[in-house]
Amino acid sequence: MLLALGLGQSPPYKVTNFGYASEVPRMTAPLAFRTVFLSDTHLGMTGVRNETLLSFLRAVQCETLYLVGDMIDGWALQRNWQWSATDEAILKEIFRISHSATRVVYIPGNHDDMVRDVLHVEEFEGIELRLNDTFDLADGRKFYVSHGDQFDAVTNNMVWLSKFGHVLYEGYTSIMRQVARVPGLGWCRNLPAQAKSLSKRIFQPQGAFERGLRREAGEVGAVGAIAGHIHRPALNTKDGFTYANCGDWVESCTALVEDETGRLSLLYWSDDGLVDQKEFVA
């Protein structure tokens, strides 16, 4: 996958040997879903909860896995190439899943936008590549699936500011992660997410992101939209339209899931496993 990204660096493993048959610890009874949606794992960025993500991937199984953008942080890797053994294990796990009975769809975002240059390939190692997609839930409802960066005013109109802000966010996240380890200062862990949310509200009108998704979804006859990008998990229905956001694996460690009846919910994960499951998040 990294070869397809064209990051100008040698990948940490050979594309011809992903080690699908390697021994991987599994839960005896994995959590089973019809569909799992993940976004904003930002592999290669400092401060990412990659070990937590790996434990999640090894604990669930599904018929379809959607990777909804910013899976690999090309911006961070181009500044400073740091690729851990856990990052490599996550990619191997995704490729293992794609070579099983699970359908895997990859919709790139703005941090892994290099993949958009190879969308004409349509499939790579069993992973379908899409700019965006539509997906029918088990109950027949059609959803529009997109990373969502095209609805972000800063990303589209001030790329330099977006990249500069990401450098600050990465550094701030790393620092606060260390500070949060001090007894009594655990609340500092949430500060980067709050700062990111505040910056989005300053530079973009409230609700513009959701309105853009709703407009695009309406054009393809969808009654809901699933996105990532803003690192804020959400799942709610207003005026007959359902908006869902997968969240991220820097702060929230969340995934959107669909069960066999078409019911959507957000899973909150930790190193110890499932923390919470919510069917409504404002």
C-alpha positions in Angstrom: 0.0 0.0 0.0 2.8 2.4 0.8 4.2 1.9 -2.7 0.9 3.1 -4.1 1.1 6.2 -1.9 4.3 7.3 -3.7 5.8 8.8 -0.6 9.3 8.6 -2.0 10.5 6.3 0.8 11.2 2.6 0.8 8.3 0.8 2.5 9.0 -1.1 5.8 8.0 -4.4 4.1 7.9 -6.1 0.7 4.7 -5.9 -1.1 5.1 -9.4 -2.3 5.1 -10.9 1.2 2.6 -9.6 3.7 2.7 -12.6 6.0 -1.0 -13.4 6.0 -0.3 -16.8 7.6 1.6 -15.4 10.6 0.5 -16.1 14.1 -1.9 -13.4 15.3 -3.5 -13.4 18.8 -7.3 -13.5 18.4 -10.3 -13.2 20.7 -12.0 -16.5 21.1 -15.4 -14.9 20.2 -14.8 -11.8 18.0 -17.3 -9.0 17.8 -19.2 -9.6 14.5 -20.8 -6.9 12.4 -22.2 -6.6 8.9 -20.1 -3.4 8.2 -17.3 -1.5 10.0 -16.3 2.0 9.1 -12.9 3.4 10.2 -11.3 6.8 9.5 -8.4 9.0 10.5 -6.0 6.4 11.9 -3.2 8.7 10.7 -0.5 6.0 10.8 2.9 7.6 10.8 1.9 10.5 12.9 3.2 11.1 16.4 0.7 10.4 19.2 -1.6 8.0 17.2 -3.2 5.2 19.3 -1.9 2.6 16.9 -1.7 -0.2 19.5 -5.4 0.4 20.4 -6.3 0.3 16.7 -4.5 -3.0 16.2 -6.3 -4.6 19.1 -9.6 -3.4 17.6 -8.8 -4.9 14.2 -7.9 -8.2 15.8 -11.1 -8.3 17.9 -13.8 -7.7 15.2 -14.9 -9.4 12.0 -17.3 -8.1 9.4 -18.6 -8.6 5.9 -17.4 -5.2 4.7 -14.7 -2.9 6.0 -14.7 0.7 4.9 -11.5 2.7 5.4 -12.8 6.3 5.2 -9.7 8.3 4.6 -6.5 9.6 6.4 -5.5 6.0 7.2 -1.8 6.8 6.5 -0.6 10.3 7.3 1.4 11.2 4.2 1.9 14.8 5.5 3.6 13.6 8.7 5.7 11.0 6.9 7.0 13.4 4.3 8.2 15.7 7.1 9.7 13.0 9.2 9.7 9.3 8.2 8.8 7.4 11.3 7.1 4.0 10.8 6.8 1.7 13.7 6.4 -2.1 13.9 2.8 -1.5 15.1 2.0 0.6 12.0 3.4 -2.2 9.9 1.3 -4.8 11.8 -1.8 -2.8 11.2 -1.2 -2.7 7.5 -0.6 -6.4 7.5 -3.8 -7.0 9.4 -5.8 -4.9 6.9 -4.2 -6.9 4.0 -5.0 -10.1 5.8 -8.6 -9.0 6.2 -8.8 -8.1 2.5 -7.6 -11.6 1.6 -10.3 -13.2 3.7 -14.0 -13.2 3.0 -14.3 -9.5 3.9 -14.8 -6.8 1.3 -12.5 -3.9 2.0 -13.1 -0.4 0.5 -10.5 2.4 0.8 -11.7 6.0 0.3 -8.6 8.3 0.7 -8.7 11.6 2.5 -6.5 14.7 2.4 -3.6 13.3 4.4 -3.4 10.2 2.1 -4.5 12.1 -1.0 -1.6 10.4 -2.9 -3.9 7.4 -3.3 -6.3 9.6 -5.3 -3.7 9.6 -8.0 -4.0 5.9 -8.4 -7.8 5.5 -8.2 -7.8 4.3 -11.8 -6.2 1.1 -10.5 -9.6 0.4 -8.8 -8.3 -2.5 -6.7 -5.0 -3.1 -4.9 -4.2 -6.4 -3.1 -8.0 -7.1 -2.8 -8.8 -3.6 -1.5 -11.2 -1.6 -3.6 -10.2 2.1 -4.2 -13.0 4.7 -4.4 -13.0 8.5 -4.4 -16.4 8.2 -2.5 -19.1 5.5 -2.5 -22.7 4.7 -1.8 -23.6 1.8 0.5 -27.0 0.1 1.2 -27.6 -0.8 4.8 -29.3 -4.2 5.6 -32.6 -2.4 5.9 -32.4 -0.9 2.4 -31.3 2.7 3.4 -28.8 4.2 1.0 -25.8 6.1 2.5 -23.2 8.3 0.9 -19.7 7.6 2.1 -16.9 10.1 1.8 -13.9 11.3 3.8 -15.4 14.8 3.7 -12.4 17.1 3.3 -14.1 18.6 0.2 -16.5 20.2 2.5 -13.8 21.8 4.7 -13.3 25.4 3.8 -9.7 25.5 5.3 -8.6 22.4 3.6 -9.9 23.5 0.2 -9.0 27.2 0.3 -6.0 27.5 2.6 -4.0 24.3 2.2 -0.9 26.0 3.8 -2.9 26.8 6.9 -4.3 23.3 7.1 -0.8 21.8 6.9 0.7 24.3 9.4 -2.2 23.5 11.8 -1.5 19.8 11.4 2.1 20.3 12.5 0.9 22.2 15.6 -1.8 19.6 16.3 0.7 16.7 16.0 3.2 18.4 18.4 0.5 19.5 20.8 -1.0 15.9 20.9 2.4 14.4 21.6 3.1 16.8 24.5 -0.3 16.5 26.1 -0.1 12.7 25.8 3.0 12.8 28.0 1.5 15.4 30.4 -1.6 13.3 30.8 0.5 10.6 32.4 1.1 12.8 35.4 -1.3 11.8 38.3 -4.2 14.3 38.3 -3.6 15.6 34.8 -5.4 13.0 32.8 -7.8 15.7 31.6 -5.0 17.1 29.5 -5.4 14.2 27.0 -8.6 15.9 25.7 -7.1 19.3 25.0 -5.8 18.7 21.5 -9.2 17.5 20.3 -10.9 20.6 21.9 -8.3 22.9 20.3 -8.9 21.2 16.9 -12.7 21.5 17.3 -12.3 25.2 18.2 -10.2 26.0 15.2 -12.7 24.4 12.9 -15.5 26.5 14.4 -13.4 29.7 13.9 -12.7 29.1 10.2 -15.8 27.4 9.1 -19.5 28.3 9.7 -21.3 26.0 12.2 -22.9 23.0 10.4 -21.3 23.7 7.0 -19.6 20.3 7.0 -22.8 18.4 7.6 -24.8 20.6 5.1 -22.2 19.8 2.4 -22.5 16.1 3.1 -26.3 16.2 3.1 -26.3 18.1 -0.2 -24.0 15.6 -1.9 -25.9 12.7 -0.5 -29.2 14.1 -1.8 -27.7 14.2 -5.3 -27.2 10.4 -5.3 -30.5 9.6 -3.6 -29.0 8.8 -0.2 -30.8 9.3 3.1 -27.6 9.5 5.2 -23.9 10.2 5.0 -20.9 8.7 6.6 -17.6 10.7 6.9 -14.4 11.2 8.9 -12.0 14.2 8.6 -13.1 16.3 11.6 -12.0 13.8 14.3 -15.4 14.2 16.0 -17.6 11.0 16.3 -21.2 11.7 15.6 -24.4 9.7 14.9 -27.7 11.5 14.7 -30.8 11.9 12.6 -32.4 15.3 11.8 -35.3 15.9 9.5 -35.1 12.4 8.1 -31.3 12.6 7.3 -28.7 10.6 9.3 -25.3 12.0 9.7 -22.5 9.7 11.0 -18.9 10.4 11.6 -16.4 7.6 12.4 -14.3 9.8 14.7 -10.6 9.0 14.8 -7.7 7.0 16.4 -5.8 9.9 17.7 -8.3 11.0 20.4 -11.7 9.2 20.4 -10.7 5.7 19.2 -14.1 5.1 17.7 -15.6 3.1 14.8 -19.0 3.2 13.2 -20.6 -0.3 12.9 -23.7 -1.7 11.3 -25.4 -4.9 12.6 -27.3 -7.5 10.6 -30.6 -5.5 10.8 -29.1 -2.2 9.5 -28.8 -0.5 12.9 -25.8 1.8 13.2 -23.9 2.5 16.3 -20.5 4.0 17.4 -18.1 1.8 19.3 -15.7 3.4 21.7 -12.5 1.3 22.1 -9.6 1.1 24.5 -6.5 -1.0 25.0 -8.7 -3.2 27.2 -11.4 -3.6 24.6 -14.9 -2.2 24.1 -15.7 0.8 26.4 -19.1 1.9 25.1 -21.5 1.5 22.2 -23.8 4.4 21.4 -26.7 4.7 18.9 -26.9 8.5 19.2 -24.1 11.0 19.4 -24.9 14.6 18.9 
